Structures are given as structure tokens and as C-alpha cells.
Amino acid sequence: MTPFKGLVAFPITPMDADGKVDLAALRALVRRLTEAGVDAIGLLGSTGSYPYLSRDERRRAIAAALSETGGRTPVIAGVGALRTDETVRLTRDARAEGAAGGLLAPVSYTPLTDEEVFAHFAAVSAACDLPICIYNNPSTTHFTFSDELIGRLSALDHVIAVKNPAPAADTASAAIAALRGRAPAGFSVGYSADWGCAEALIAGADAWYSVVAGLFPAVALDITRAVARGDVAAARAADARLAPLWTLFKAFGGLRVMYAAANLTGLCAAAPPLPILPLAGEARRQVEAALHDLGLIA
């Protein structure tokens, strides 16, 4: 069974100023997600600060998360790195620790061409049998996957899913159909950018790769379960209720908002990796007010 299906929750990775993962805090976040019943956990995604962690710290994080799930919830691990050889090592590490899949973004300093990205994925695919999800995140990698390239990559061994930015609501059905027309049967088409994912699910997406679910799985599960039972009105109402958070995500970035939320709720005491600064002053007060109004903090 593919791990790239349903609600995939992405927690932050609590760490100290030297980049050492706080394993106890991470286990507590993973336990919360497992107990809530999310379909999978997306460890070391962008919200999980994967580019800021060493290979050893990434491996420690994966091991800690898997020790907490006890096999009840599949764990997908971010395996992206600047170099192909390092990406291969990270993918093998994730496989060795027992991750159910890898999330692969084409991390780069020099802008990459389609052929370079294809070769990168082909090398990873040939080196390890870990199921791979294409991570299309142009806002951070500055590379955009075309439908044509996704189709080519889907023909590689072990490349079985894509995580795309959510399309506009009125184009979601067509976007999903276009991708499915280029990929093999069973290839998972999923989306991120939380504020657009309810409509993507309603249009037939296979997965929602969710930032908000990394701390507040219940509010995301309200949406996914409503879609699953065919209650579109309830799904849209649950999504609309979260509009204040979506506004903050767009203004400050999901990572900063989730770090602030983790501290405000007392789930952990953590700061984003420098040079990213924690939200302070009015920005932090806006996050606190939104969480209070949503009933997520007292």
C-alpha cells in the first residue's frame, strides 16, 4: 500500500541552536499524530527543516519517529540534498531505518535543468528501492516540475507519487486529470499549500500534505473525513473556519507560524533554525489570537 495517500501530517523538527534534534520533543509530536489517526507522517519536510540538519541528525530523527509510531503510522522522510551522492546516502538511511517512503526535492544552488533533475531522480531510483514522492516546491527550490517531467519521472522504478502546490479551485479537476493522463495507474497525485487542499481533495486528489496537521491533526482530519464521506459542504465549512490560519501562513510562512504555535500551545519549546527568526511582537500576537479564536489554545 502506498504511504502517499490521505492526510500526511508534517510536524516541525524541534532542535537546539547547534542543530541537534530534541528527540523527546519530536517523539511527543509524532505520538500526537499517531494517536489522532493521520494516514501518514511527513518527517523532515520543509516544515521539518530538512536542509538545516546533518545526515546524522536526520537519521536520528527518523529513528525516533519510527520508534514512537511502532509501525502504526507510516513515516515518509525528506531525503533532498544539494548533491546526488548525498541524496542517495540519505535515501538509503531512510530505507535502513524503516521509513515507508522518501520525499525528494531537487535542492540546488545553481538552477537545474529538466535533464539534470531527471538524472538526479534516476540515480536515486537505481540506488535504492525506497518508494519516492516527487516534491515540487518551487518557492524553496526555484525549480518547477512540468506535467511532462512528472510523467517521465513516474516511469522510473520506485517513483510513485507527486506532491504539487495546490492548484486554483476551478482548475483542480483538470490538473489532476492531466497528471493522471501522463502517469501509470496508481500513481498518487497529492497537494500542499494548506489553503488550497480542501478543494484539491474534493476534486479527487489522493493526498493532502499538510502543515497544519503537523500540530493540529484534528482540524485537518475534519476536512479529509468530510471529503471521504462525500460531505463537500462540511469539508468547505471546516476549511473556511481555518481561514485566519491560512492568512497567517501566507503572510509569515507555515514554518514560522507552526513554530510559534508549538510554543504557544506548550507542545514543545523550540525555535526555527537560524538565520530564520521566530515570530515576535505583533506577528506572534496574531498567531496567538487566531489559535485562541479557533479553540486551539485556552
C-alpha positions as CSV (number, residue, x, y, z in Angstrom):
1,M,0.0,0.0,0.0
2,T,1.3,3.5,-0.9
3,P,2.1,5.7,2.1
4,F,1.3,8.7,-0.2
5,K,-2.4,8.8,0.5
6,G,-4.9,10.6,2.6
7,L,-3.8,13.1,5.2
8,V,0.0,13.3,5.5
9,A,0.9,15.4,8.5
10,F,4.2,17.4,8.6
11,P,5.5,18.3,12.1
12,I,8.3,20.6,12.9
13,T,11.6,19.1,13.9
14,P,12.5,20.6,17.3
15,M,16.2,21.1,17.7
16,D,18.7,23.2,19.6
17,A,20.8,26.1,18.3
18,D,23.5,23.7,17.1
19,G,21.0,21.7,15.0
20,K,20.8,18.7,17.4
21,V,17.3,17.2,17.3
22,D,15.3,17.2,20.5
23,L,14.3,13.6,20.3
24,A,11.9,13.6,23.3
25,A,10.0,16.6,21.8
26,L,9.9,15.1,18.4
27,R,8.5,11.8,19.8
28,A,5.8,13.7,21.6
29,L,4.7,15.4,18.4
30,V,4.8,12.1,16.5
31,R,2.8,10.4,19.3
32,R,0.1,13.1,19.0
33,L,-0.2,12.5,15.2
34,T,-0.3,8.7,15.6
35,E,-2.9,8.9,18.3
36,A,-5.0,11.3,16.2
37,G,-5.1,8.7,13.3
38,V,-3.4,10.6,10.5
39,D,-2.8,8.5,7.4
40,A,1.0,9.2,7.3
41,I,3.6,11.4,8.9
42,G,5.8,13.5,6.7
43,L,9.0,13.8,8.7
44,L,11.8,16.2,7.6
45,G,9.7,18.2,5.1
46,S,10.1,21.9,4.6
47,T,8.3,22.5,7.9
48,G,10.6,19.9,9.4
49,S,13.7,22.0,8.3
50,Y,15.4,19.2,6.5
51,P,18.0,21.3,4.7
52,Y,19.3,22.6,8.1
53,L,20.1,19.2,9.5
54,S,23.1,17.0,9.1
55,R,22.9,13.4,7.8
56,D,23.3,12.1,11.3
57,E,20.6,14.3,12.8
58,R,18.2,13.3,10.0
59,R,18.8,9.7,10.7
60,R,18.3,10.2,14.4
61,A,15.0,12.0,13.8
62,I,13.7,9.1,11.5
63,A,14.7,6.5,14.1
64,A,13.0,8.4,16.9
65,A,9.8,8.9,14.9
66,L,9.6,5.3,13.9
67,S,10.2,4.1,17.5
68,E,7.2,6.2,18.5
69,T,4.8,5.0,15.8
70,G,5.5,1.4,16.4
71,G,4.5,0.6,12.9
72,R,1.0,2.0,13.3
73,T,1.5,5.0,11.0
74,P,3.8,5.1,8.0
75,V,6.6,7.7,8.1
76,I,7.7,9.5,4.9
77,A,11.1,11.1,5.2
78,G,12.6,14.1,3.3
79,V,15.7,12.9,1.5
80,G,16.6,16.0,-0.6
81,A,20.2,17.4,-0.6
82,L,22.4,19.5,-2.8
83,R,24.4,16.6,-4.2
84,T,23.1,13.4,-5.8
85,D,25.5,11.2,-3.9
86,E,24.4,12.7,-0.6
87,T,20.8,12.3,-1.6
88,V,21.5,8.6,-2.3
89,R,23.0,8.2,1.1
90,L,20.1,9.9,2.8
91,T,17.6,7.7,0.9
92,R,19.4,4.6,1.9
93,D,19.5,5.8,5.5
94,A,15.7,6.3,5.5
95,R,15.2,2.9,4.0
96,A,17.5,1.3,6.6
97,E,15.7,2.9,9.4
98,G,12.3,1.7,8.1
99,A,10.7,4.7,6.5
100,A,7.8,3.9,4.2
101,G,8.8,6.4,1.6
102,G,11.0,9.3,0.7
103,L,10.1,12.9,-0.3
104,L,12.6,14.1,-2.8
105,A,13.0,17.8,-3.7
106,P,15.7,18.9,-6.2
107,V,17.6,21.1,-3.8
108,S,20.2,23.3,-5.6
109,Y,22.2,26.5,-5.6
110,T,22.7,26.6,-9.3
111,P,19.3,26.4,-11.1
112,L,18.7,23.0,-12.5
113,T,17.5,21.9,-16.0
114,D,14.9,19.2,-16.5
115,E,17.5,16.8,-17.7
116,E,19.6,17.4,-14.6
117,V,16.6,16.8,-12.3
118,F,15.7,13.6,-14.3
119,A,19.2,12.3,-13.9
120,H,19.1,13.1,-10.2
121,F,15.9,11.1,-9.7
122,A,17.1,8.3,-11.9
123,A,20.3,7.9,-9.8
124,V,18.3,7.7,-6.6
125,S,15.8,5.3,-8.1
126,A,18.6,3.0,-9.3
127,A,20.4,3.1,-5.9
128,C,17.6,2.3,-3.5
129,D,14.1,0.7,-3.6
130,L,12.5,3.2,-1.2
131,P,9.2,4.5,-2.7
132,I,9.7,8.1,-3.7
133,C,7.4,11.1,-3.9
134,I,8.4,13.9,-6.2
135,Y,8.5,17.1,-4.1
136,N,7.5,20.0,-6.4
137,N,8.1,23.1,-4.2
138,P,9.2,25.9,-6.5
139,S,9.0,28.5,-3.7
140,T,12.0,27.0,-2.0
141,T,13.9,25.1,-4.7
142,H,13.2,27.6,-7.5
143,F,12.5,24.6,-9.8
144,T,9.1,23.9,-11.2
145,F,8.2,20.4,-12.4
146,S,6.1,20.4,-15.6
147,D,3.5,17.7,-16.1
148,E,5.7,16.3,-18.9
149,L,8.7,15.9,-16.5
150,I,6.5,14.3,-13.8
151,G,5.2,11.9,-16.4
152,R,8.8,10.9,-17.3
153,L,9.8,10.5,-13.7
154,S,6.8,8.4,-13.0
155,A,8.2,5.8,-15.4
156,L,11.2,5.3,-13.1
157,D,11.3,2.4,-10.6
158,H,10.0,3.4,-7.2
159,V,8.8,7.0,-8.2
160,I,5.2,6.6,-7.3
161,A,3.8,9.9,-6.2
162,V,4.0,13.7,-6.6
163,K,3.5,16.5,-4.0
164,N,2.5,19.6,-6.0
165,P,1.4,23.1,-4.9
166,A,-2.4,23.1,-4.8
167,P,-4.0,24.5,-8.0
168,A,-6.7,27.1,-8.1
169,A,-10.1,25.6,-7.1
170,D,-11.5,26.0,-10.6
171,T,-8.6,24.2,-12.2
172,A,-8.1,21.4,-9.7
173,S,-10.1,18.7,-11.6
174,A,-8.3,19.4,-14.9
175,A,-4.9,19.5,-13.2
176,I,-5.4,16.1,-11.6
177,A,-6.8,14.6,-14.8
178,A,-3.8,15.9,-16.8
179,L,-1.3,14.4,-14.4
180,R,-3.1,11.1,-14.3
181,G,-3.1,11.0,-18.1
182,R,0.7,11.1,-18.0
183,A,1.4,8.6,-15.2
184,P,0.9,4.9,-14.6
185,A,-2.3,3.7,-12.9
186,G,-1.9,4.0,-9.1
187,F,0.5,7.0,-9.3
188,S,-0.5,9.2,-6.3
189,V,-1.4,12.9,-7.1
190,G,-1.2,15.0,-3.9
191,Y,-1.0,18.6,-2.9
192,S,0.4,21.0,-0.4
193,A,-0.3,24.7,0.4
194,D,-2.9,24.0,3.0
195,W,-5.4,26.8,2.0
196,G,-6.0,25.1,-1.4
197,C,-6.0,21.5,-0.4
198,A,-9.7,21.1,0.6
199,E,-10.7,21.9,-3.0
200,A,-8.0,19.6,-4.3
201,L,-9.3,16.7,-2.3
202,I,-12.9,17.5,-3.4
203,A,-11.6,17.4,-7.0
204,G,-10.2,13.9,-6.4
205,A,-6.6,14.3,-5.2
206,D,-5.1,11.3,-3.5
207,A,-3.2,13.1,-0.7
208,W,-3.0,16.3,1.3
209,Y,0.5,17.0,2.5
210,S,-0.5,19.3,5.4
211,V,1.5,21.7,7.6
212,V,-1.4,22.5,10.0
213,A,-1.9,18.8,10.6
214,G,1.6,18.5,12.0
215,L,0.4,20.2,15.2
216,F,-3.4,20.2,14.9
217,P,-4.3,16.9,13.2
218,A,-8.0,17.1,14.3
219,V,-8.8,20.2,12.3
220,A,-7.3,18.7,9.1
221,L,-9.0,15.3,9.7
222,D,-12.3,17.1,9.9
223,I,-11.7,18.1,6.2
224,T,-10.4,14.8,4.9
225,R,-13.0,12.8,6.6
226,A,-15.8,15.0,5.3
227,V,-14.4,14.6,1.8
228,A,-14.2,10.8,2.3
229,R,-17.8,10.6,3.2
230,G,-18.9,12.8,0.3
231,D,-19.9,15.8,2.5
232,V,-18.5,18.6,0.4
233,A,-20.4,21.3,2.3
234,A,-18.9,20.1,5.6
235,A,-15.4,20.0,4.1
236,R,-15.7,23.5,2.8
237,A,-17.1,24.8,6.1
238,A,-14.2,23.2,8.1
239,D,-11.7,24.7,5.6
240,A,-13.4,28.2,5.8
241,R,-13.1,28.1,9.6
242,L,-9.3,27.9,9.2
243,A,-9.1,31.0,7.0
244,P,-7.4,33.0,9.8
245,L,-4.5,30.5,9.9
246,W,-4.3,30.4,6.1
247,T,-3.9,34.1,6.1
248,L,-1.0,33.9,8.6
249,F,0.6,31.1,6.6
250,K,0.6,33.3,3.5
251,A,1.9,36.3,5.4
252,F,4.7,34.7,7.5
253,G,5.2,31.2,6.1
254,G,3.9,28.0,7.6
255,L,7.2,27.1,9.3
256,R,7.3,30.3,11.3
257,V,3.6,30.1,12.2
258,M,3.9,26.4,13.3
259,Y,7.0,27.1,15.5
260,A,5.1,30.0,17.2
261,A,2.0,27.7,17.6
262,A,4.1,24.9,19.1
263,N,5.4,27.2,21.7
264,L,2.1,28.9,22.4
265,T,0.3,25.6,22.9
266,G,3.1,24.3,25.1
267,L,3.6,21.2,22.9
268,C,7.3,22.0,22.8
269,A,9.8,24.8,23.3
270,A,11.6,25.3,20.1
271,A,12.9,28.0,17.7
272,P,13.4,27.7,14.0
273,P,17.0,27.2,12.8
274,L,18.9,30.3,12.3
275,P,19.0,32.5,10.3
276,I,15.2,32.1,10.4
277,L,13.9,34.1,13.4
278,P,10.9,33.2,15.5
279,L,7.8,35.4,15.1
280,A,7.7,38.1,17.7
281,G,5.7,41.2,18.6
282,E,2.5,41.8,16.6
283,A,3.1,38.8,14.4
284,R,3.2,36.4,17.3
285,R,0.2,38.1,18.8
286,Q,-1.7,37.5,15.6
287,V,-0.9,33.8,15.7
288,E,-2.0,33.6,19.4
289,A,-5.3,35.4,18.6
290,A,-6.0,33.1,15.7
291,L,-5.3,29.9,17.7
292,H,-7.5,31.2,20.6
293,D,-10.4,32.0,18.3
294,L,-10.2,28.6,16.8
295,G,-10.2,27.0,20.2
296,L,-6.7,25.5,19.8
297,I,-5.3,27.2,22.9
298,A,-7.1,28.4,26.0
